[in-house]
Amino acid sequence: MTEPRRYDAIVVGAGVGGLAVATLLAKEGKKVLVLEQLDRPGGRALSMRGEEICDKGLDWYRKVLASQYTYIASSEPPMEEIIDRRLLDGFTLDVGYHAISANGAGYMLDFEDLIGGLPGVDKHGAMYGNYYRGTLYRDVAGSFIDPQLKKIGKELKIPFLSFYSDAYTLPEEEIDRLEKVSFQQWAEAKGITKSDVIFNHLHSVSTLFSTINDPKDISIGDIFRYFKHAFGPKLNRGVLGWVGGFVGRGTMEWSLAVVRRFREFGGEIRFESPVKEILVEDGRVVGVRAQTTAGEEVFAAPCVVSNIPAQHTFRVIDRRHFPEQWAKKTESLYGYGSYVPYMGLNRLVMPEEEAKMGIKHTCVLPRTEGFDYDVYICWNIQSAVDPSVAPAGKYLYTAYLPLTEKEALNRDLVGKLIKRLPEFMEEIYPGFRESIDWKIDLVCWKLEGVAKSISQAGTQKVPVKSEHVEGLYFAGDTAKGYGVAMDCAIASGVICAGEILGKDFGIR
Ligand SMILES: Cc1cc2nc3c(=O)[nH]c(=O)nc-3n(C[C@H](O)[C@H](O)[C@H](O)COP(=O)(O)OP(=O)(O)OC[C@H]3O[C@@H](n4cnc5c(N)ncnc54)[C@H](O)[C@@H]3O)c2cc1C
């Protein structure tokens, strides 16, 4: 028998969290192998060209979506017809709505700085706003503050800018405490609930950051930690001008660029190579067994990082290596899902300025329809921000409507939203319905790996270094990390690399 190949570290999964840890380790001179089950990097942040979907067919598309916890709930016309008529040619689709927080100026930029920059990635910034009772209020971005909100705040003496500024002066212990305090509790204590306009506005921003509809469950401490550490230094550098944005040509371009950097540092990555088992002997990891394109192979390493969402850890490692209480707690961590439709439009019926924004609304359907809380929406005309994702003369509409994991798997509730969305858009922008060429109703039941709720956020997540198996680490949005989903996964990758190397990369 041939000896297994030896590495300093093996990373299971090429999601953004796995790639962050792998690239930092490779940059520090470690011999690193990444094993990814799919034929491409990015995980939940992967992209597909419309041509590819039409060429490879519906089964292939369904399979890729399913590998990232997503399914097609319905479409118009039927998917077979969309594919036969090649209606997706010229479009680029991510797994579903995929904006980047602060147009990548959060932890994404910290990581890019740590690896000496990331050439070949375009980012297209967008401003965001919130519709409330027929009025559009713009989000705070850089030094811009919506004058209507400013006026209400001044008249009613509501310190609503506290939401954006308090974090910078809070000591860490206070942020730790606030992790278990909800946005609602914080807003009440600050007197923000005195104005429904201001409360609604800040609620819509908090849901954008946390992916949780219910303000009583959103952890304000997680948001504040993110503001302080991810945004604070960028405000000083003057690079924080956008609320969100999109990676040009689809979100996966970011992961592809990281893979190029990883390879430049000497890293090795194998696609279509699912890991079957993380091997443990006498309480320490010794390597992995994987199904590669060459057949079943064993790779040896004293350090293995799992980028698989922590709830699924026991698919690749025997649970007897962990105390049962830990295993149960980890499996019971809940994420948050989302209805994430795509629509191909033949014209824009909204003003150009609004087409270029991310527009939020805290209630597309009320909780009285059977949901745990009123269902929120954030939508963009992605191609108005980045024209490369739609063919000439057509437009790509994308949206996210957060749902609990249970709601995302409930076909009746999902059906209500599918029916409601075009009506909702038509009410604000007459003619919207007529502008739809095709529509794919995707539903994801794990957009956010671990919901940033008061019982789970930040430091309450799975630690990056296993306390039970030596040499085992976790990276991704289910491991310790803060802020918006992709950013949270990247932050966790940086924290994880720091633990392995005994080095402080500035994110703790
Ligand atoms: C529809 C949708 C919309 C989203 N919208 C946004 C958004 O607008 N903004 C934002 O910031 N975030 C968004 N997110 C969330 C964001 O994509 C995730 O938080 C982030 O990408 C998670 O990265 P990760 O590294 O933690 O894990 P993952 O992306 O889950 O990566 C895990 C990787 O491991 C691989 N893998 C699994 N099992 C194995 C195995 N046995 N062997 C080898 N490989 C394996 C998977 O294929 C995957 O590549 C969205 C997610 C979805 C699904």
The ligand as a Gaussian input file, in Angstrom:
#p B3LYP/6-31G(d) Opt

LIG

0 1
 C      -29.805000      31.609000      -1.425000
 C      -28.771000      32.254000      -0.563000
 C      -28.702000      33.629000      -0.492000
 C      -27.726000      34.232000       0.289000
 N      -27.629000      35.593000       0.295000
 C      -26.589000      36.172000       0.937000
 C      -26.357000      37.561000       0.825000
 O      -27.085000      38.279000       0.158000
 N      -25.280000      38.092000       1.474000
 C      -24.441000      37.321000       2.225000
 O      -23.484000      37.846000       2.797000
 N      -24.670000      36.002000       2.352000
 C      -25.708000      35.415000       1.731000
 N      -25.922000      34.071000       1.847000
 C      -25.176000      33.312000       2.845000
 C      -23.760000      32.991000       2.430000
 O      -23.758000      32.452000       1.140000
 C      -23.203000      31.992000       3.427000
 O      -23.297000      32.521000       4.733000
 C      -21.738000      31.694000       3.172000
 O      -21.473000      31.527000       1.801000
 C      -21.398000      30.439000       3.942000
 O      -20.077000      30.090000       3.707000
 P      -19.431000      28.900000       4.516000
 O      -17.985000      28.904000       4.179000
 O      -19.803000      28.986000       5.940000
 O      -20.144000      27.555000       4.066000
 P      -20.685000      26.909000       2.728000
 O      -20.916000      27.907000       1.689000
 O      -21.815000      26.056000       3.159000
 O      -19.466000      26.004000       2.251000
 C      -19.284000      24.674000       2.607000
 C      -18.595000      23.960000       1.465000
 O      -18.350000      22.619000       1.836000
 C      -18.660000      21.765000       0.747000
 N      -18.899000      20.431000       1.292000
 C      -19.941000      20.015000       2.058000
 N      -19.778000      18.728000       2.423000
 C      -18.584000      18.335000       1.891000
 C      -17.857000      17.120000       1.941000
 N      -18.279000      16.039000       2.599000
 N      -16.664000      17.069000       1.269000
 C      -16.185000      18.137000       0.584000
 N      -16.857000      19.303000       0.514000
 C      -18.025000      19.406000       1.179000
 C      -19.862000      22.436000       0.110000
 O      -20.082000      22.014000      -1.211000
 C      -19.447000      23.888000       0.204000
 O      -18.679000      24.291000      -0.899000
 C      -26.863000      33.436000       1.060000
 C      -26.941000      32.056000       0.996000
 C      -27.883000      31.466000       0.193000
 C      -27.945000      29.970000       0.116000

